[in-house]
Amino acid sequence: MTDPLVVGVRDRWEDQGLPGGPWAFLAVCSVGRIHQMFTKALEAELKRFDLNRTGYFLLTTLALTSGGGARLSTLGKILMVHPTTVKLTVDQLERSGLVTRTPHPTDRRATLVVLTPAGRSLAGEANTALEATGSALGELGGRYREMFEALQPARLAAGDVHLLWEHRAL
């Protein structure tokens, strides 16, 4: 299948006298377009669970920690969102009984956000639904691993793994 975005840009790049090649522009456009499509489909699917993207990411991130908890500041860095967004999301999830706040066991200044059993269950349901055929993301046809592996070299080159590695001991 021929991608009209690629053909149109490639054909016009030289004709318009633009320096360099079109691939950086095309890569940025492609990532932006897939991000918009993913976001729209993800929000549609998560709406069934009364979750937004940040809530879903936060619940799943907590489910992946060894103790089911993390500092507010750590969650903000891992999720790449402003501390206020983390606090507001935790407030919402706490009102729904999906997380709780507890004092950090060794740092009196810190608060841990801890996943409740209901939060773990909801994260599992949402993750299962995202993989289901017929879901808003079902058109991807099980290509998640392929997509992840294709994007991994770019993430590593940009230093993303270092950001995550710093916070691996949540």
C-alpha positions in Angstrom: 0.0 0.0 0.0 1.3 3.4 -0.9 1.2 6.1 1.8 0.0 9.3 0.2 1.7 11.4 2.9 5.1 9.9 2.0 4.5 10.1 -1.7 3.3 13.7 -1.6 6.0 15.0 0.6 8.8 13.1 -1.1 7.7 14.3 -4.6 7.4 17.9 -3.5 10.5 18.2 -1.3 13.0 18.7 -4.0 10.6 20.6 -6.3 10.1 23.2 -3.5 13.9 23.5 -3.0 13.9 22.4 0.6 17.3 21.5 1.9 18.1 18.1 3.4 15.8 15.2 3.1 12.1 14.7 4.0 12.6 11.8 6.5 12.9 13.9 9.7 9.7 15.7 8.8 7.9 12.5 7.8 9.0 10.8 11.0 7.7 13.6 13.2 4.4 13.7 11.2 4.0 9.9 11.5 4.6 9.9 15.3 2.2 12.8 15.7 -0.5 11.2 13.7 -0.2 7.8 15.4 -0.3 9.6 18.7 -3.5 11.3 17.8 -5.1 8.1 16.6 -3.9 6.2 19.7 -5.1 8.9 22.1 -8.6 9.0 20.5 -9.0 5.2 20.6 -7.5 4.9 24.1 -9.8 7.6 25.5 -12.8 5.9 23.9 -11.9 2.5 25.4 -11.1 3.9 28.9 -14.3 5.9 29.0 -16.1 2.5 29.6 -14.1 2.2 32.8 -14.5 5.8 33.9 -10.8 6.4 33.5 -8.7 9.0 31.7 -5.3 8.3 30.2 -3.4 9.6 33.2 -5.5 7.5 35.6 -5.0 4.4 33.5 -1.2 5.0 33.2 -1.0 5.7 36.9 -2.9 2.5 37.9 -0.9 0.3 35.6 2.4 1.8 36.7 1.5 1.2 40.3 0.4 -2.4 39.5 3.9 -3.0 38.0 5.7 -1.9 41.2 6.9 -4.5 43.6 5.0 -3.1 46.5 2.1 -1.5 44.6 3.2 2.0 45.6 5.3 4.9 44.6 6.0 8.5 45.6 3.9 11.2 43.9 7.1 12.8 42.5 8.3 9.5 41.1 4.9 8.9 39.3 5.1 12.4 37.8 8.5 11.7 36.4 7.7 8.3 35.0 4.4 9.4 33.5 6.0 12.7 32.3 3.2 14.8 33.7 3.2 17.9 35.9 3.1 17.3 39.7 -0.3 19.0 39.8 -1.7 16.6 37.3 -0.5 13.6 39.3 -2.0 15.1 42.5 -5.4 15.8 40.8 -5.4 12.3 39.2 -4.5 10.6 42.6 -7.3 12.7 44.2 -9.8 11.4 41.7 -8.6 7.7 41.9 -8.6 7.9 45.7 -12.2 9.1 45.8 -13.0 6.1 43.6 -11.3 3.8 46.0 -8.6 2.8 43.5 -5.6 4.1 45.4 -4.7 5.3 48.9 -2.1 7.7 50.2 0.2 6.5 53.0 3.2 8.1 54.7 6.5 6.9 53.3 8.0 4.4 55.7 11.5 6.1 55.9 11.0 9.6 54.6 8.6 11.7 56.7 8.4 14.4 53.9 7.1 11.9 51.3 3.8 10.4 50.6 3.3 7.1 48.8 0.4 6.4 46.5 -0.6 2.7 47.0 -2.8 0.7 44.7 -5.9 -0.9 46.3 -7.2 -4.3 45.2 -10.0 -2.5 43.4 -7.4 -0.4 41.5 -5.4 -3.5 40.6 -8.6 -5.2 39.3 -9.6 -2.2 37.2 -6.1 -1.8 35.7 -6.3 -5.5 34.7 -9.7 -5.1 33.2 -8.7 -2.1 31.2 -5.5 -3.8 30.0 -7.4 -6.8 28.9 -10.0 -4.7 27.1 -7.3 -2.8 25.2 -6.2 -6.1 23.7 -9.6 -7.4 22.8 -10.8 -7.6 19.2 -13.6 -5.1 18.7 -12.1 -2.6 21.1 -11.3 0.9 19.9 -7.7 -0.2 19.4 -8.7 -3.6 17.9 -7.7 -2.4 14.4 -4.1 -2.8 15.4 -4.7 -6.5 15.2 -2.2 -7.6 17.8 0.6 -5.4 16.5 1.5 -3.9 19.9 4.7 -5.8 20.3 5.8 -5.0 16.7 5.0 -1.3 17.3 6.9 -1.3 20.6 10.0 -2.9 19.1 9.9 -0.5 16.1 9.9 2.5 18.4 12.3 1.1 21.0 15.6 2.2 19.2 14.3 5.8 19.0 13.3 5.8 22.6 16.7 4.4 23.6 18.6 7.0 21.4 16.6 9.8 23.0 17.6 8.6 26.5 14.1 7.5 27.7 15.5 4.4 29.3 17.7 6.4 31.5 14.7 8.3 32.8 12.9 5.1 33.7 16.1 3.4 35.0 16.5 6.2 37.6 13.1 5.3 39.0 13.1 1.6 38.7 13.1 1.1 42.5 9.8 2.8 43.1 
